[in-house]
Amino acid sequence: MLDTLAKVVIIGAGFGGMEAAKSLKRAPAAVTVIDRQNHHCFQPLLYQVATAALSPADIAWPIRHILRKQNNATVLMAEVCGIDTSKRLVQVDSVTIPYDYLVLATGATHSYFGHDEWADVAPGLKRIEDATRIRRHILIAFERAELTNDPAERARLLTFAIVGGGATGVEMPGAISEVGRQSLAMDFRRIDPTAARIVLIEAGPRIMPTLPENLSDYVQRTLAKKGVEVMTSTRVMSCDTRGVALENGRLDAATIIWAAGVVASPAARWLGAKPDRAGRVKVAADLSVPGHPEIFVIGDTAVVTDQPGIPGTAPAAKQMGRYVGRLIAARVDGKDTPPPFRYHHLGELATIGRHAEARQA
Ligand SMILES: Cc1cc2nc3c(=O)[nH]c(=O)nc-3n(C[C@H](O)[C@H](O)[C@H](O)COP(=O)(O)OP(=O)(O)OC[C@H]3O[C@@H](n4cnc5c(N)ncnc54)[C@H](O)[C@@H]3O)c2cc1C
């Protein structure tokens, strides 16, 4: 039965892809969802896993389980490496998967601005594996600080540098400060975890630049109350195993967390399309790729040509996924397609540790 239906392939089971799949629930279509992970990850809470406040299972759910009641959906765990748009085939490992409609929702990843070698010493936070790696790093830094007899090395081990003052960068230091000031405060004998030095480094003149100035001032004051040092207008020149070189000086830090930039997944390369500066595929008002009405790109991988200001957030990805799911459902059912996509901004919220938030409606 599924063989005779329109084949819809969705690549990526993040916020956008999952929403697209669910919106096709009642459509006469055979939906295939492909993801390189077996789980959907709630990325906004990754920093809580990285600081041991939550466990990985609290923020990740098996994709198969989420879609188990959707009979027209098949889930495949595989890494997509290419697309043949003329033959309408998706390439995964040595297998090809045919499609009539294709939805690309493969998200974004960290950008080291041409210095990928920094990734080893300054991990970014994007996947569960990143969060558990950072968590291990933070906890081991406290353990090694307890062990060493060298005061300078102890100070370095208890220094945590976060590079990038956007939403992710701002949430991490507040949470690390709580690890030292609350979770571990009583656990050590030779060191004082509450004295850990946490430094947020931002190249621009203020943190959270997408928020109005008064809110970004509020975030900075709240971080200061939690003992976080904020360095603005400070460019990181390089990262190494002992710390970061700054434009004017150096910060010795055993833990460096990279939150300074993102770049879209390589979907533009797969499609042979010219990306924007952030690597995103430029899509039309119905989120399709120009010249390919059967291919849609959504979420962090897409920039809508007539609405370039749509932020790279979960609500935006979900709205795009829902729209594309409905549009494809209407097409395969021979119904009228919806009007062009319109993004609805629901506000912004950043959590700065427990009991503190910056919110803009
Ligand atoms: C640490 C962090 C904190 C954040 N906090 C917030 C927040 O507080 N609020 C907010 O609104 N947004 C937040 N975001 C942004 C938000 O998570 C993203 O905008 C959103 O996830 C984008 O959805 P998406 O569907 O485009 O991509 P994603 O949700 O990233 O999903 C992409 C999926 O594609 C899969 N994939 C990628 N490449 C391949 C491939 N080659 N083959 C197969 N599968 C592939 C991935 O495994 C992933 O499951 C945060 C992001 C991060 C990293």
The ligand as a Gaussian input file, in Angstrom:
#p B3LYP/6-31G(d) Opt

LIG

0 1
 C       22.907000      24.807000      23.168000
 C       21.729000      25.362000      22.405000
 C       20.756000      26.078000      23.081000
 C       19.659000      26.575000      22.380000
 N       18.704000      27.266000      23.086000
 C       17.588000      27.657000      22.441000
 C       16.523000      28.269000      23.169000
 O       16.610000      28.470000      24.381000
 N       15.388000      28.611000      22.482000
 C       15.262000      28.385000      21.128000
 O       14.206000      28.677000      20.563000
 N       16.261000      27.841000      20.421000
 C       17.405000      27.456000      21.031000
 N       18.422000      26.873000      20.326000
 C       18.306000      26.806000      18.848000
 C       17.395000      25.671000      18.423000
 O       17.724000      24.476000      19.112000
 C       17.545000      25.497000      16.918000
 O       17.194000      26.712000      16.285000
 C       16.643000      24.391000      16.407000
 O       17.044000      23.159000      16.974000
 C       16.683000      24.316000      14.892000
 O       15.857000      23.262000      14.476000
 P       16.207000      22.473000      13.146000
 O       15.096000      21.505000      12.946000
 O       16.531000      23.421000      12.055000
 O       17.572000      21.697000      13.453000
 P       17.970000      20.743000      14.634000
 O       16.975000      20.785000      15.730000
 O       19.383000      21.062000      14.938000
 O       17.882000      19.285000      13.993000
 C       18.724000      18.878000      12.957000
 C       18.688000      17.356000      12.908000
 O       19.319000      16.953000      11.707000
 C       20.145000      15.829000      11.963000
 N       21.190000      15.818000      10.945000
 C       22.105000      16.788000      10.707000
 N       22.879000      16.433000       9.675000
 C       22.447000      15.219000       9.252000
 C       22.856000      14.344000       8.220000
 N       23.867000      14.626000       7.402000
 N       22.181000      13.180000       8.063000
 C       21.150000      12.859000       8.893000
 N       20.730000      13.661000       9.885000
 C       21.367000      14.838000      10.057000
 C       20.651000      16.080000      13.378000
 O       21.051000      14.865000      13.993000
 C       19.440000      16.714000      14.055000
 O       18.610000      15.749000      14.678000
 C       19.537000      26.361000      20.991000
 C       20.522000      25.636000      20.305000
 C       21.601000      25.138000      21.014000
 C       22.651000      24.341000      20.277000

